[in-house]
Amino acid sequence: MLCHLRRQVASSFAAIPKRSFTTPAYLTTGHKTMTKIICTLGPSSDQEKSVSDLVSNGMHVARLNFSHAGDDYTYVESNMHLVRQAPGMHTELAAGSIADLPKNVRAVLVDTKGPEIRTGILQGNVDIAEIAEGATVELTTLDVSGDDPPTSPDGPHRIQVDYASIAKSLSVGSMALLDDGLLALEAIEIDASGTTVTCVALNGGPIKKNKGVNLPDTKLDLPALTEKDKRDLKWACENEADYIAASFIRTPGNVRSVIAYLERCLADMPNNKQGKIPLRPLVISKIESKEGVDNFNDILHESDGIMVARGDLGVEIPYSKVFAAQKMMVAACNAVGKPVIVATQMLDSMQRNPRPTRAEVTDVGTAVLDGADAVMLSGETAAGRYPIESVKAMTSVVMEADSIVDSHWESTIALNTICEMNLTPEDEELDALSKSVVSSARLMNAKLIILVSMSGKVARSIARHRPTVPVIAFCTDEQVARRLQLHRAITPIMLQSTWDPSDFKVSMGKLRAEAARTARELGYVREGDRIIFM
């Protein structure tokens, strides 16, 4: 079997037939990045031209942040429509195609709000309260809106929080960090009624309602999904979202709960407009707490991918440990071939300035060199002054880092790692073949790896071995194509053919010939370039 596979790989080297072409305009943009770029849509980028510019300058995945979405889904539906309708490479292909093609296969990631803890209405229903260092602060589940506000920052203060088990979860000496850690409190007394924890402020500062509350080193009594999350997940299934970024994942059971709920939603849904059963959105677990880091290996096993969410993570664990946690998670995801996103404050200063800082450039480049499949822009493209400049800057840094990675990378995934994945014998053979293809492409200086994929399985297997040349995955299903967008080096393209690859009467030779024509049409290859078909 292995000898046969080697012969098949060796026979798949091919040279593109001679044909004149002009380089498509999109190839001069960020679509040459091997590492993927995620952009968050918001007030700064929720117009047709803005989304089109994000797509043309390197965005592979659009993030819809449901933390700010209410029960009316008009806004997120509008943004999803803008993404689906933005002109991409398939718009260019459509003119000469005999098959119906989407305008692009950019993916949509739905980022859930998750079971957060937040401050409620302040004393006297004021907008902001100033708290002095050393002041006494009560965190309570009771309504304090009818209380008179303190006459000075020295307090005493009472702050309502929406976590019913706060008195059970905290103990004397525990920390509570408010508003991304800007206000630090230490518990000094736990009320016997179970409603109030008395704290002392370790530093001064302002606090507003609806600000995040982090309880580091504390196991939380929170559900995996809130009622809002369930409504949002149902919407994601109905609208064929491609990924779910599941917030505040702390245990593998949390991941299983999210997947089970998605599957229940899909079970009640009719076939889509193509007459097919919709695919389950892939679940990307956001690691943003110490408990999540402690349970990381088990969470990774249950997840389709990981997001290193450094915002809350930098509050939940000492900030000096964030970079080490990031490297650990990226390496673990690389080892099992699951996509990993590095997120939060990557180019944060570009919310205000047209150029990134040198530290931010280094942060992005280091994430790519460490092995991130994707890097993410949040406020930079959602609410910043320079959304397009931000994605252009991200693209330029990623391209530079990609060139360094691709000049020396070689797959080092060992057999024991494969065994830990509990692969079937057939999957082990596919994994060995994929590693051989990636290695051959590097050694033979191939320009491209091309494959035809109905389920995305082969493409994901190739991506696991970190190819150093672009991989064009020709797909017959839009959802399958979009679900490959987070994998480094994989460019999904719809196959321009009415043939059904599952029909045994259709030869793979015909499909490969059509794939080669499209790769040539898009300008990925020229006469004489060496490519590998798998």
Helices and strands as residue ranges (DSSP letters): H 2-11, E 13-15, G 25-28, G 30-32, E 36-40, H 48-56, E 61-65, G 66-68, H 74-85, H 89-94, E 107-111, E 119-122, G 123-125, E 128-131, E 136-140, E 157-161, H 166-169, E 175-178, E 183-190, E 196-201, E 205-208, E 213-214, H 227-238, E 243-246, H 252-267, E 282-287, H 290-294, H 296-302, E 305-309, H 310-316, G 319-321, H 322-336, E 340-343, G 348-351, H 358-370, E 374-377, H 379-382, H 387-408, H 415-420, H 425-443, E 448-453, H 457-464, E 471-475, H 478-482, E 490-494, H 508-521, E 530-533
